[in-house]
Amino acid sequence: MKTLKKLDIVIIILLFILSFTPNIIFSKTISNSNKLVYASIKIDGKLYDNIPLSTNKGEKKSNIKTATGNNSILISDNIIKVISADCKDDLCVKQGEISKVGESIICLPHKLIIEIKGDEKDSSSDMILSH
């Protein structure tokens, strides 16, 4: 059996680093192409509210009541996070804050989904964004 040589290890590390390049480029393109960033809040698959984040300054707390429980959210300086929930696992609180398009917070016991979405800067772009 052949052992790995120094050049083999260098090639493996280089390929590993290069494998993340498309993801980095795509995420930078998505975050730079949105002028209006907002949080879409859905309860049980139905739209509850859209909260603009890009124009929101200061700190605002809000309570979201669902048929299965309550979640308290905090909106401040282009971020949104769940600060408290009365579900057993508190996974939505542990997910932390979100601020970039495509990120989401999900509370399964309360059927709550908070997702960051955005509108494109110009419509002449060849990129197709899924909202």
Backbone bond lengths (Angstrom), bond angles and torsions (degrees), N, CA, C in turn:
res aa  C-N    CA-C-N  psi(-1)  N-CA   C-N-CA  omega(-1)  CA-C   N-CA-C  phi
1 M - - - 1.446 - - 1.528 109.25 -
2 K 1.292 115.41 136.93 1.460 122.22 -176.92 1.526 109.87 -84.32
3 T 1.307 117.56 136.23 1.462 121.42 177.33 1.524 109.87 -91.76
4 L 1.298 115.06 159.61 1.458 120.44 179.17 1.525 110.12 -74.88
5 K 1.311 114.95 137.56 1.462 120.54 176.78 1.522 108.74 -100.42
6 K 1.319 116.36 170.10 1.468 121.04 -178.26 1.521 111.86 -58.55
7 L 1.315 117.67 -40.66 1.455 120.91 179.89 1.528 111.49 -66.22
8 D 1.330 117.62 -34.91 1.464 121.22 176.79 1.526 110.93 -62.70
9 I 1.307 116.54 -42.44 1.469 121.13 -179.86 1.528 110.08 -66.23
10 V 1.321 117.58 -40.87 1.463 121.63 178.22 1.523 110.12 -62.12
11 I 1.327 117.37 -43.37 1.464 121.51 179.69 1.526 110.62 -64.44
12 I 1.314 117.63 -41.89 1.471 121.52 179.16 1.531 110.62 -62.79
13 I 1.320 117.34 -44.82 1.467 121.25 179.49 1.532 110.25 -64.54
14 L 1.323 116.86 -42.39 1.463 121.00 179.12 1.529 111.01 -62.72
15 L 1.311 117.89 -43.45 1.466 121.28 177.91 1.524 111.74 -65.44
16 F 1.314 116.87 -36.77 1.462 121.14 177.90 1.530 110.79 -63.50
17 I 1.324 116.43 -44.69 1.465 120.73 178.83 1.526 110.91 -65.68
18 L 1.320 117.03 -42.53 1.464 121.24 179.68 1.532 112.49 -65.43
19 S 1.316 117.83 -25.74 1.464 120.29 -179.08 1.534 112.04 -67.34
20 F 1.332 117.92 -21.92 1.462 121.37 179.26 1.530 113.19 -91.46
21 T 1.296 117.85 -9.12 1.459 121.84 -177.10 1.526 113.51 -58.38
22 P 1.347 120.65 -48.05 1.468 119.18 179.10 1.525 113.32 -60.02
23 N 1.318 117.08 -37.82 1.459 120.88 179.53 1.526 110.91 -64.82
24 I 1.307 117.46 -41.18 1.462 121.27 179.93 1.522 110.40 -66.75
25 I 1.325 116.89 -45.20 1.463 121.05 179.98 1.523 110.70 -63.31
26 F 1.328 117.32 -44.40 1.459 121.14 -179.29 1.524 111.66 -64.18
27 S 1.325 117.95 -42.24 1.469 119.85 -179.60 1.527 111.32 -67.39
28 K 1.326 118.33 -36.43 1.464 120.83 176.67 1.528 110.80 -65.95
29 T 1.332 117.02 -40.46 1.458 121.42 179.82 1.515 111.04 -64.83
30 I 1.320 117.32 -42.86 1.461 121.89 179.48 1.527 110.48 -63.75
31 S 1.327 117.43 -46.65 1.469 119.53 -176.44 1.527 112.17 -69.18
32 N 1.327 118.42 -29.27 1.459 120.80 -179.59 1.517 113.62 -85.23
33 S 1.337 118.71 -13.69 1.455 120.11 -173.84 1.529 113.06 -96.63
34 N 1.303 118.66 10.41 1.457 121.40 -177.99 1.522 110.69 -116.36
35 K 1.332 115.27 126.59 1.458 118.72 177.58 1.527 110.77 -96.96
36 L 1.318 117.71 -31.99 1.455 121.18 179.22 1.521 108.14 -115.14
37 V 1.306 116.14 112.08 1.456 121.70 179.57 1.522 107.39 -107.68
38 Y 1.339 116.05 131.39 1.455 119.87 -179.78 1.525 110.57 -141.73
39 A 1.320 115.10 158.06 1.458 121.62 177.87 1.525 108.02 -99.85
40 S 1.312 115.86 123.29 1.456 121.93 176.97 1.527 107.67 -96.84
41 I 1.321 116.20 120.66 1.466 121.21 -178.98 1.520 108.01 -108.25
42 K 1.336 115.30 122.73 1.463 121.00 178.97 1.523 109.28 -122.07
43 I 1.326 114.37 139.60 1.460 120.87 175.30 1.516 107.39 -121.75
44 D 1.308 115.56 122.09 1.466 122.68 -179.54 1.539 111.06 55.61
45 G 1.347 116.03 37.49 1.452 121.84 177.17 1.519 115.21 82.21
46 K 1.325 117.82 -3.90 1.465 121.39 -179.24 1.524 109.88 -107.36
47 L 1.339 116.24 140.22 1.454 121.13 -178.61 1.525 110.66 -63.51
48 Y 1.331 115.67 125.13 1.455 122.32 177.71 1.531 110.16 -97.25
49 D 1.351 116.43 -46.60 1.460 120.55 -178.44 1.527 109.88 -166.89
50 N 1.326 116.10 152.80 1.461 123.68 169.48 1.516 107.03 -115.49
51 I 1.337 116.40 122.18 1.455 121.45 -177.15 1.526 108.81 -114.06
52 P 1.341 118.15 116.16 1.471 119.40 178.77 1.523 110.97 -67.32
53 L 1.325 116.21 131.44 1.461 120.97 178.73 1.518 111.87 -101.47
54 S 1.332 116.87 -33.73 1.465 120.03 -175.30 1.526 112.17 -70.11
55 T 1.313 118.02 -23.75 1.468 120.70 179.36 1.526 112.17 -105.29
56 N 1.307 117.17 -0.53 1.456 121.93 -175.97 1.526 110.16 -86.99
57 K 1.304 117.55 119.93 1.460 123.02 176.25 1.521 108.18 -118.38
58 G 1.296 115.64 148.02 1.455 120.04 -178.50 1.514 111.12 91.09
59 E 1.315 115.90 -165.60 1.459 121.70 -176.23 1.519 109.46 -123.62
60 K 1.328 115.95 133.15 1.458 120.82 -179.31 1.523 108.76 -136.93
61 K 1.319 116.20 131.22 1.459 121.58 175.71 1.516 108.65 -106.23
62 S 1.324 115.48 145.20 1.453 120.72 -179.94 1.521 109.12 -143.88
63 N 1.316 116.01 147.37 1.455 121.52 178.52 1.528 108.58 -110.72
64 I 1.317 116.41 128.72 1.460 121.73 179.25 1.523 107.91 -109.70
65 K 1.320 115.52 117.05 1.461 121.15 -179.54 1.525 109.47 -101.29
66 T 1.313 116.21 126.88 1.459 121.59 176.09 1.524 108.22 -117.48
67 A 1.305 116.39 174.92 1.468 120.53 179.22 1.524 111.47 -67.60
68 T 1.337 116.45 -22.00 1.458 119.83 -176.47 1.526 114.37 -107.80
69 G 1.338 118.48 -4.23 1.458 120.29 178.57 1.509 112.97 162.71
70 N 1.334 114.95 -172.30 1.465 122.04 -176.34 1.522 111.37 -123.11
71 N 1.328 115.59 144.56 1.459 122.89 173.40 1.521 107.78 -129.52
72 S 1.326 117.14 137.58 1.459 122.06 173.82 1.517 107.90 -106.43
73 I 1.346 115.90 130.13 1.459 119.99 -179.93 1.514 109.79 -117.31
74 L 1.323 115.06 154.28 1.456 122.57 177.59 1.521 107.82 -122.39
75 I 1.320 116.45 127.58 1.455 123.09 178.04 1.517 106.94 -116.32
76 S 1.346 116.56 120.84 1.468 119.56 178.23 1.518 110.38 -157.76
77 D 1.327 115.66 132.71 1.465 122.77 173.00 1.530 113.70 46.56
78 N 1.316 116.74 59.08 1.467 124.14 175.75 1.525 115.00 67.01
79 I 1.326 118.24 17.73 1.460 120.69 175.35 1.524 108.98 -127.25
80 I 1.324 114.48 160.22 1.468 120.77 173.40 1.519 107.24 -141.38
81 K 1.323 116.17 142.21 1.455 120.25 177.92 1.519 109.87 -152.92
82 V 1.312 115.78 155.20 1.462 122.10 174.98 1.523 106.45 -88.80
83 I 1.333 117.07 122.39 1.465 119.88 -177.23 1.522 112.60 -98.28
84 S 1.343 116.48 -22.99 1.466 118.67 175.17 1.523 109.67 -157.80
85 A 1.321 114.45 151.13 1.466 121.44 178.79 1.517 107.96 -150.96
86 D 1.326 115.92 149.59 1.465 118.33 179.79 1.530 112.53 -99.26
87 C 1.332 116.90 24.49 1.464 120.05 173.94 1.529 108.83 -86.61
88 K 1.326 116.97 164.38 1.462 120.98 -173.76 1.527 113.82 -69.84
89 D 1.337 117.66 -39.38 1.461 119.37 -171.87 1.523 115.23 -90.80
90 D 1.312 119.81 -21.03 1.471 124.66 -179.63 1.531 113.26 54.66
91 L 1.328 117.80 29.78 1.459 120.68 179.66 1.524 111.78 -65.79
92 C 1.319 116.99 -32.09 1.467 119.72 179.04 1.525 110.91 -66.04
93 V 1.309 118.06 -32.71 1.461 122.01 177.56 1.529 109.44 -72.87
94 K 1.333 116.54 -39.37 1.460 121.48 -178.04 1.532 112.86 -72.15
95 Q 1.342 118.10 -16.61 1.462 120.21 179.38 1.516 112.09 -69.22
96 G 1.315 118.21 -18.73 1.456 121.77 175.70 1.512 113.10 81.82
97 E 1.320 115.41 -158.65 1.463 120.97 -175.40 1.523 110.50 -94.24
98 I 1.329 114.49 152.30 1.459 121.17 176.79 1.524 108.66 -128.72
99 S 1.351 115.83 148.85 1.459 119.31 -179.08 1.520 113.33 -150.77
100 K 1.325 118.52 -11.95 1.463 121.27 -175.70 1.522 110.56 -103.90
101 V 1.326 115.30 148.25 1.462 121.31 -179.85 1.522 109.29 -57.96
102 G 1.330 115.11 131.52 1.457 121.24 179.38 1.518 113.78 100.86
103 E 1.315 118.26 -18.61 1.464 120.60 178.55 1.526 109.59 -77.31
104 S 1.338 116.09 153.99 1.458 119.05 -179.85 1.518 111.31 -149.96
105 I 1.315 114.16 157.73 1.467 123.55 172.10 1.524 105.78 -122.08
106 I 1.317 116.34 131.72 1.467 120.60 -176.80 1.522 109.43 -127.56
107 C 1.318 116.33 130.64 1.467 122.71 173.83 1.526 106.47 -116.82
108 L 1.313 116.53 99.80 1.466 120.53 -176.61 1.525 114.02 -65.40
109 P 1.348 119.35 -41.92 1.472 117.73 -179.42 1.532 113.44 -60.69
110 H 1.345 116.94 -31.56 1.467 120.86 -178.53 1.527 112.49 -100.11
111 K 1.340 117.11 0.96 1.474 123.13 -179.51 1.532 110.76 55.63
112 L 1.340 115.84 42.74 1.454 123.37 -177.23 1.524 110.09 -110.12
113 I 1.340 116.56 131.64 1.459 122.30 176.54 1.525 107.95 -129.46
114 I 1.323 115.92 123.92 1.463 122.23 174.10 1.523 106.02 -113.63
115 E 1.328 116.89 119.35 1.463 121.32 -176.69 1.520 109.88 -129.15
116 I 1.331 116.11 137.75 1.453 121.10 177.03 1.524 108.38 -85.57
117 K 1.328 115.13 127.57 1.464 121.84 178.80 1.512 108.59 -129.50
118 G 1.333 116.38 168.25 1.458 119.66 179.99 1.508 111.65 -155.16
119 D 1.316 115.16 157.10 1.458 122.23 174.64 1.514 108.29 -97.61
120 E 1.334 116.29 144.45 1.458 120.98 -178.80 1.521 111.22 -70.72
121 K 1.343 116.92 150.99 1.461 122.47 177.12 1.514 110.98 -68.49
122 D 1.336 117.23 -52.12 1.452 119.33 177.89 1.514 109.33 -134.97
123 S 1.309 115.66 147.43 1.450 121.27 -174.56 1.517 112.56 -85.30
124 S 1.334 118.66 1.03 1.452 120.82 -179.11 1.525 112.39 -84.21
125 S 1.304 117.63 -1.70 1.455 121.22 -179.77 1.523 110.44 -69.02
126 D 1.326 115.14 146.21 1.471 120.19 179.51 1.525 111.76 -85.19
127 M 1.312 117.53 -7.40 1.442 120.86 -177.31 1.518 110.67 -81.68
128 I 1.324 115.91 139.34 1.467 121.67 178.03 1.521 107.22 -104.96
129 L 1.331 115.78 122.85 1.462 121.05 179.52 1.508 109.51 -104.41
130 S 1.314 115.85 138.38 1.456 120.67 177.36 1.514 108.47 -97.24
131 H 1.315 116.54 126.24 1.471 120.70 179.61 1.487 109.37 -109.50
